[in-house]
Amino acid sequence: MAQRSSKSATIIEVARQAGVSPATAGRVLGDYGYSSPEVQEKVRAAAAALGYRPNRLAKGLITGKTQTIGVVVGDIESPFYASVLRGIADVARGSGFGVIVTNSDESAEREREAVQLLLEKQVDGLIVSSTCVGDPDHLQAAISSNCPVVQFDRVATDLETDTVVIDNVAITRAGVTKLIQAGHRRIGILAELAPGKDKDLAAFVAEADPSDPDLYKHYPSWQRLLGYVEAYRQAGIEPDIELIRRVPTYASAAARKEALDLLTMRDAPTALFTADGLMSTGALQAISALKLAIPADVSLICFDDLDWMQFVAHGITAISQPTHLIGTSAAELLLQRIGGEDSASQHRVLAAHLVERGSIAVYPEEVSG
């Protein structure tokens, strides 16, 4: 029996060892066409002995499939994306697919470059959390080239794709309602409210409608703002626009600046709601800098239940997203499309839940008014 080489064997070497033609060896190792069981056994034994590793890209040129999927996320370091990616990888691996992950850094230009790169790598499908909600031309181009696309978290407009999101409005409304029920009336909110058609913050607050059929075309932060506004409206209270802070970038430093401004204003909020993990980090930095105590001086609810939140004194009440399930759902939908499923697009809305700890204090009614 031939010994394995440190260099990967070629299909020609495998064919020679098995006593078949290169075309026959290619059919066996590429899983296409017909070969007898005896020939298949010889070829696979030769490949194992020589340490042959199949070239997925070369196989893709023949079969049109590379057994890989591409994923584009905003920030690969984010705990949210990390958990979603784990869910995607678990499903992909179980189905014999590889995963290529790219990072957009929340840049539309980099996202377009990432999608183009993945298409050039001939991935069988794409899973994307897009920064280009209002201008998804690159995703439409992918779909037009018969590359199936599944979107999660952020849904680009006017695309016929499967999507996986959570009910941001309902869970935020529940969290802010919890603060209102504890007596809080002035609740600050920190959110990365991305630009686009929603540029006028005051108009959005005045006109936002949870029954809007285009609701999921907004960034999640806008959906969470709508949940905040809805909680106030259901309590018969008009939200104060000064308490809504639009953080211009996904950066904890910018969130810290806005939180400091909120907590030092003349009629400061008695509670804060943060719309994502970076906003939460910035808020905690501001609270610490001002030497305020949670919840004695300020109550807090954070969107995304990060590991460190259970270790802060009293613990931080947080909204937990089913991140792993988001990933597995997106991957399952994509693999169905790759397998030939041609039914109408599915829109899966998953439920998040409130993890209650000790960061909400009861605010006396006589003080809260």
C-alpha positions in Angstrom: 0.0 0.0 0.0 1.3 3.5 -0.9 2.3 5.8 1.9 0.7 9.1 2.5 2.7 12.1 1.3 3.0 15.4 3.1 1.6 16.9 -0.2 -2.1 16.3 -1.0 -2.5 13.6 -3.7 -4.0 14.5 -7.0 -7.0 12.8 -8.7 -4.6 11.3 -11.3 -2.6 9.6 -8.5 -5.7 8.3 -6.9 -6.9 6.9 -10.3 -3.6 5.3 -11.0 -3.6 3.6 -7.6 -7.2 2.4 -8.0 -6.6 1.2 -11.5 -9.3 3.4 -13.0 -9.4 6.4 -15.3 -9.2 10.0 -13.8 -12.8 10.6 -15.0 -14.0 7.6 -13.0 -12.1 8.6 -9.9 -13.5 12.1 -10.3 -17.1 10.8 -10.5 -16.6 8.7 -7.3 -15.0 11.4 -5.2 -17.2 14.1 -6.6 -20.4 12.1 -5.8 -21.9 12.5 -9.3 -22.6 10.1 -12.2 -22.6 6.3 -11.8 -19.8 3.9 -10.7 -20.2 0.3 -9.5 -19.9 -0.4 -5.8 -16.7 -2.3 -6.4 -15.1 0.7 -8.3 -16.3 3.1 -5.6 -14.6 1.0 -2.9 -11.3 0.8 -4.8 -11.3 4.6 -5.4 -12.2 5.6 -1.9 -9.6 3.2 -0.5 -6.9 4.7 -2.8 -7.9 8.2 -1.8 -7.7 7.3 1.9 -4.3 5.7 1.5 -2.9 8.6 -0.4 -4.4 11.3 1.8 -6.4 12.8 -1.0 -8.4 15.9 -0.1 -11.2 16.9 -2.4 -11.2 20.3 -3.9 -14.7 21.7 -3.3 -14.3 24.5 -5.7 -13.2 22.2 -8.5 -16.2 19.9 -7.6 -18.4 22.9 -7.8 -17.4 23.6 -11.4 -18.8 20.2 -12.3 -21.8 19.9 -10.0 -22.7 23.5 -9.6 -22.5 23.0 -5.8 -19.6 23.7 -3.4 -21.3 22.5 -0.1 -20.5 25.9 1.4 -22.6 28.8 2.6 -21.5 32.4 3.1 -22.4 34.5 6.1 -22.1 38.3 6.4 -22.4 39.9 9.8 -22.0 43.4 11.1 -19.3 42.7 13.8 -17.9 39.3 14.3 -16.7 40.3 17.8 -20.3 40.9 19.0 -21.6 38.3 21.4 -24.9 38.4 19.5 -23.3 37.5 16.2 -21.0 35.0 17.7 -23.9 33.0 19.1 -25.9 33.3 15.9 -22.9 32.0 14.0 -22.6 29.0 16.3 -26.2 28.1 15.5 -25.5 28.4 11.7 -22.3 26.3 12.0 -24.1 23.6 14.0 -26.7 23.1 11.3 -24.3 23.5 8.4 -21.9 20.9 9.8 -24.6 18.4 10.5 -25.6 18.7 6.8 -22.0 18.4 5.4 -21.7 22.1 4.6 -18.8 24.4 5.4 -19.3 28.1 6.4 -17.4 31.1 5.2 -17.9 34.1 7.5 -17.2 37.7 6.5 -17.4 41.0 8.5 -19.0 44.2 7.2 -17.9 46.4 10.1 -21.3 48.0 9.7 -20.1 49.5 6.4 -22.3 49.3 3.2 -19.2 49.3 1.0 -17.6 46.5 2.9 -20.8 44.5 2.9 -21.0 44.7 -0.9 -17.4 43.7 -1.2 -18.0 40.7 1.2 -21.1 39.5 -0.8 -19.1 39.8 -4.1 -16.2 37.8 -2.6 -18.6 35.1 -1.4 -20.2 34.8 -4.8 -16.8 34.5 -6.4 -16.1 31.7 -4.0 -19.2 30.1 -5.4 -21.0 29.6 -2.1 -24.3 27.8 -2.5 -26.2 30.4 -0.5 -25.9 33.5 1.7 -27.1 34.4 5.2 -26.9 38.1 5.8 -27.6 40.7 8.5 -27.5 43.7 6.2 -26.4 47.2 6.8 -28.1 48.2 3.6 -31.7 48.1 4.6 -32.8 50.6 2.0 -30.5 49.8 -0.8 -30.0 46.0 -1.2 -29.0 46.0 -4.8 -26.1 43.6 -4.2 -28.4 41.1 -2.5 -30.9 41.4 -5.3 -28.0 40.6 -7.7 -27.2 37.5 -5.7 -30.8 36.3 -5.8 -31.0 37.1 -9.6 -27.9 34.8 -10.1 -29.8 32.0 -8.4 -28.0 32.2 -5.1 -30.6 31.9 -2.3 -30.4 34.5 0.5 -31.7 34.4 4.0 -31.8 37.5 6.1 -31.7 37.7 9.9 -32.0 40.5 12.5 -32.0 43.3 9.9 -34.3 42.9 6.9 -33.5 44.8 3.6 -36.5 46.1 1.8 -38.2 44.8 -1.3 -36.4 41.4 -1.4 -38.1 38.1 -1.8 -36.1 36.1 0.8 -36.7 34.1 3.9 -36.1 36.1 7.1 -35.5 35.4 10.8 -36.2 38.1 13.3 -37.5 38.5 16.9 -40.5 40.5 18.0 -38.5 43.6 19.1 -41.6 45.7 19.7 -43.3 43.3 22.0 -40.3 42.5 24.2 -39.2 46.1 24.5 -42.8 47.2 25.4 -42.8 44.5 28.1 -39.5 45.7 29.5 -40.4 49.4 29.6 -43.8 48.6 31.0 -42.0 46.8 33.9 -40.2 50.1 34.6 -43.4 52.1 34.4 -45.2 49.7 36.8 -42.3 50.2 39.2 -43.3 53.9 39.3 -40.8 55.3 36.8 -42.0 58.0 34.4 -38.8 59.5 33.1 -37.1 56.6 31.3 -34.1 57.4 29.1 -33.4 55.2 26.0 -30.1 54.8 24.2 -30.3 53.4 20.7 -28.2 53.3 17.5 -31.0 54.7 15.3 -29.4 54.2 11.9 -30.2 56.8 9.2 -32.3 56.1 6.2 -36.0 56.8 5.7 -36.4 57.2 9.5 -34.3 60.4 9.7 -36.9 62.5 11.6 -37.0 61.1 15.2 -39.9 63.3 16.3 -42.0 62.2 13.3 -41.2 58.6 13.9 -42.3 58.8 17.5 -45.5 60.6 16.5 -46.4 58.4 13.7 -44.9 54.9 14.6 -47.5 52.2 14.2 -47.0 48.6 15.4 -49.4 47.4 12.8 -47.3 48.9 10.0 -46.7 46.0 7.4 -43.2 47.5 6.8 -42.3 47.3 10.5 -39.6 44.6 10.0 -38.0 46.7 7.3 -36.8 49.1 10.0 -33.6 48.5 11.8 -34.1 46.6 15.1 -33.2 49.7 17.1 -36.2 51.5 15.5 -38.4 48.6 16.3 -37.2 48.8 19.9 -37.9 52.5 20.0 -41.4 51.8 18.9 -41.8 49.3 21.7 -40.6 52.0 24.1 -43.2 54.5 22.8 -46.0 51.9 22.8 -45.3 51.2 26.5 -45.7 54.9 27.3 -48.8 55.2 25.2 -50.5 52.2 26.8 -49.8 53.7 30.2 -51.4 56.9 29.1 -48.2 58.9 29.3 -46.6 61.0 26.5 -42.9 60.1 26.0 -40.4 63.0 26.4 -38.4 63.3 23.2 -35.5 64.6 25.2 -35.1 61.2 26.9 -34.7 59.5 23.5 -31.0 59.5 22.6 -29.9 58.6 19.1 -26.4 57.3 19.3 -24.8 58.0 15.9 -22.6 54.9 15.7 -22.4 51.4 17.1 -19.8 52.5 19.7 -19.8 52.3 23.5 -17.9 55.7 23.7 -20.7 57.5 21.9 -23.3 55.7 24.1 -21.3 56.8 27.2 -21.4 60.4 26.1 -25.2 60.4 25.6 -25.8 58.5 28.9 -23.7 61.1 30.8 -25.7 63.9 29.2 -29.0 62.2 30.2 -28.0 61.4 33.8 -26.7 65.0 34.4 -29.7 66.9 32.9 -31.8 69.0 35.3 -34.7 66.6 35.3 -32.7 63.4 34.9 -34.3 60.1 34.1 -34.8 57.7 37.0 -34.3 54.7 34.7 -32.5 53.8 31.5 -33.3 51.3 28.7 -30.4 50.4 26.4 -31.2 49.0 22.9 -28.1 46.7 22.5 -24.9 45.5 24.1 -22.7 48.4 23.1 -25.3 50.9 24.4 -25.4 48.9 27.6 -21.6 49.1 28.0 -21.6 52.8 27.4 -24.4 53.3 30.0 -22.6 51.3 32.6 -19.4 53.4 32.0 -21.4 56.6 32.5 -23.1 55.3 35.7 -19.8 54.3 37.1 -18.2 57.7 36.2 -20.9 59.5 38.0 -20.6 57.1 41.0 -24.3 56.3 40.8 -25.7 53.1 42.3 -27.9 50.6 40.5 -30.8 50.5 41.3 -30.8 53.0 44.2 -29.9 55.9 42.0 -30.9 54.7 38.6 -32.8 51.6 37.4 -31.6 49.8 34.3 -32.9 47.3 31.7 -30.5 46.2 28.9 -31.3 44.7 25.6 -29.1 41.5 25.1 -28.3 39.5 28.1 -24.5 39.5 28.2 -22.4 37.3 30.4 -21.1 40.1 32.6 -24.6 41.3 33.5 -25.2 38.6 36.1 -22.0 39.5 37.9 -22.7 43.2 38.4 -23.9 44.0 41.9 -27.6 43.1 42.2 -27.4 41.8 38.6 -28.8 43.6 35.5 -32.3 42.9 34.3 -31.9 42.1 30.6 -33.7 41.0 27.4 -32.4 37.7 26.2 -32.6 37.0 22.4 -32.7 33.3 21.2 -29.5 33.9 19.3 -28.6 30.2 18.8 -32.1 29.6 17.5 -31.9 32.5 15.1 -28.8 30.9 13.6 -30.2 27.4 13.4 -33.4 28.7 11.9 -31.6 30.8 9.2 -29.4 27.9 8.3 -32.3 25.5 8.1 -34.2 27.8 5.8 -31.2 28.3 3.6 -30.4 24.6 3.2 -34.0 24.0 2.2 -33.7 26.6 -0.6 -30.3 25.1 -1.7 -32.1 21.7 -1.7 -34.7 23.0 -4.2 -37.5 24.3 -2.0 -39.4 26.9 -4.0 -42.4 27.8 -1.8 -43.3 31.3 -0.8 -40.8 33.2 1.4 -41.0 32.5 5.1 -40.9 35.2 7.8 -40.0 33.7 11.1 -40.6 35.9 14.2 -39.1 34.4 17.3 -39.8 35.4 20.9 -37.3 36.9 23.3 -37.7 37.0 27.0 -37.0 39.2 30.0 -34.4 37.9 32.5 -35.3 39.6 35.8 -32.5 40.4 38.2 -32.0 43.2 40.7 -31.5 46.4 38.6 -35.1 47.8 38.9 -36.0 49.8 42.1 -39.6 50.8 42.9 -39.9 54.6 42.4 -42.3 56.2 45.0 -45.5 57.4 43.4 -45.4 60.6 45.3 -42.0 61.4 43.8 -42.7 60.1 40.3 -46.0 62.0 40.1 
